[in-house]
Structures are given as C-alpha cells and as structure tokens.
Amino acid sequence: MSDLMKVSSNPHIRSRVTTGNIMLAVVIALLPAAGFGIYNFGLDALIIILVTVASTVLTEFLYEKAMHRPVTIGDFSAVVTGLLLALNLPSTLPWWAAMVGGIFAILVVKMLFGGLGQNFMNPALGARCFLLISYTSLMCNFETDTYTGATPLAVLKAGGDVNILDMVIGRTAGTIGETSMIAIVIGACFLILLGIIDLKISGSYLVSFLLFLVLFGGHGLDPAFLSAHLSGGGLMLGAFFMATDYVTRPITKKGQYVYGVLLGILTGIFRIFGPSAEGVSYAIIIGNLLVPLIEKITFPKAFGEGGEKI
C-alpha cells in the first residue's frame, strides 16, 4: 500500500515534458548558431565545440561516479552547458583553455552547489567570466585568417563605422556563436514555438536595453547605432538562451519582467560607460545573483495576509 500512495506538496502537474526533452530542444535550437560558427571560423570552431561539450559531460559523469550519485548526463544539461560555453568563446582559444572552462562550469558552478536546479548562476557564463579573468589576452583575441580587425562593437565604441548587414548575417569577428543574429533568432523562434521560452524576459531585456541606448547612448534614435548594438556581441544569444535559463531566472511573472529590465539596464551601463564594448555576460551573472531578492519582492502574498501581527 505504501508503494501506491505517495504524499508530496503541490502543485501536482501531469506532463510528458521532461528535463531531457527541454535540454534536447535547446541543443537543437543552438545548432544554427553553432553551424554558422563552424562555417565562419572553420575547423578551430568545431574543435572548441567538441572539447567543451566533451569536458562538461565527462566532468559531470566522473563527479557523480566519484560521489556515488545517480548519473544524470542523459538529461542533456551538461551538453547544453558545453555548447553554450563554446558559443561564447573565440575560435582562437587553445583547446586546453576551453577544457578548463568546461570543467569549471560543471564542477565549480554546477555540481559543487548540488547539481542541476541548485546552481546560483548560469554555468556557461560563470565559466566564460572565469576564463576572461584568468586568460584575458586569449579570450580577447578574435583575429583569424578571415578576420583581422576588432569586433564590430569595439569599432563602434571607438567611433568607427560598422556594416550592419554583415553583423546581421554574421560575417564579422567575434565569438563562435554570437556573430550571426539570423542564426540565433532562428533557434529562438524554435524554442518559442515549442513553448519552452517566451518573451517576458527576452522582450523586456531588449526593449529596456534599447531605451537605455536612446537615453544615454549619445546617438538618440539613430537606427544604425541601435541596430548595431542589437546585432553585435552576445546580446541576442544572452537574451534568448542564457537569461531565460529555468534554474537561474525568477519564477514569478512580475519578477521575470523586473529581471529583464535589470539586465537591459546593466548591459547598457557596461556597454556605454564601461571600458569594454560588451557586457552581456556580467549583466546576466549579476542578475542571477539578484534573483532571490527579485523573487522576494515580486512573490504574491497569500490570500488574507497583510495585516499587522500582534
């Protein structure tokens, strides 16, 4: 009888959707950006992708074996982490540095905090920032056989002109997965159609970022300036694939809007007033750290609460 009766707290939801289904869909959605990155940067990009995915999956497997815990690599979350990390790395990065990033993402950011669902920040972005601090020169080297200049956002920040069409298509220097806005949006539309993500966070992120640029960017409503910032850097990749991470985003609807606006403002501050032309990674990580506070503020009160306690 005890096997037939299980007591658990609500909500009780019947659904065929599993973590593995969701993560596999995210992997599929990232394939256009990954494929274009390989086309754009060649074999070096493919090696980075294979190394990061292999290192994240193997690290999770070995850790769980060593700790005598159930092996969870079948839920594809480690694959998603490895793929996202690779798309945030330059193709010129040595393979050993990419491997270090993959190990750090899983071991330090994810598994040491309890595994999937317990990590307090996005593992891929945590590893990217770790690599930026540890190997700054390697992480900022975007010169390849095809592209020898600075990234479009760096050119724009220095007062130069950029080709918007090249930025939208992806014919620019940058990290493996951030260059093609079209490829990223295709993957995002796939996830939106499946109902895995929506526009509460992504939409409020992008709109608040544009408003910040209009107010403080120094170019007003200049379409070229706004389009360049939308198309360049990791904004689209971050807005649709990392800011929407189920584990590190707020669970309340109001909180998700607040979170998106916060990310937009932080990204604007880093890009306009900071020394770097980017800022998405740090904005999302800071947002991750503030999620508990956002949820506390936006969590709805239970019916009948609110009176003073005597």
ABEGO torsion letter per residue (X at the ends): XAAABBBBBOBBBBBABBAAAAAAAAAAAAAAAAAAAAAAAEAAAAAAAAAAAAAAAAAAAAAAAAAGBBBAAAAGAAAAAAAAAAAABBAABBAAAAAAAAAAAAAAAAAAAGEBGABABBAAAAAAAAAAAABAAAAABABBAABABBBAAAAAAAGBBBBAAAAAAGBBBEBAAAABAAAAAAAAAAAAAAGABBAAAAAAAAAAAAAAAAAAAGAEABAAAAAAAAABEAAAAAAAAAAABAAABBABAAAAAAAAAAAAAAAAAAAAABABABGAAAAAAAAAAAAAAAAAAABBBBBGBGBBBX
